[in-house]
Amino acid sequence: MPGKSERSKVDVKETSTSDSRSFTITLTAPINDFQLTDLLKQRGVISGLEVYLKHAVRQATDNYLKSAEALISGLACKSSSTKQPQFNSNGKDDSLKAIPSR
């Protein structure tokens, strides 16, 4: 029998306008899965699921944006460490100097 989190279903829909992007996240799960947590929430023992979901979405968004920044940063470092050949007016590569003879 699947666990409670395995019985849940998550759908994400994305929409964009000229200046913002919206994500609609729908979590669907059997109501019985929430009986205990609903009682604990009513008694003030735990926070509601929405608190955890907001935190998880913010963290996922932060990680997503940071991963793109890290990738770009890594590519910038890699391209700056790779020396490009410099050609003179004759079209020859000046960056390769002749090795002096002994």
Number of C-alpha atoms within 10 A of each C-alpha: 5 7 8 12 9 9 12 13 11 9 10 9 9 9 9 9 7 5 5 7 9 10 11 10 13 11 11 11 15 11 8 9 14 13 11 9 15 17 12 14 14 11 10 10 10 12 14 14 13 9 9 11 13 11 12 12 12 12 12 12 12 11 12 11 11 12 12 11 12 11 11 12 11 11 12 11 11 11 10 9 9 8 9 10 11 11 12 10 7 7 8 11 13 13 12 10 7 7 6 5 4 3
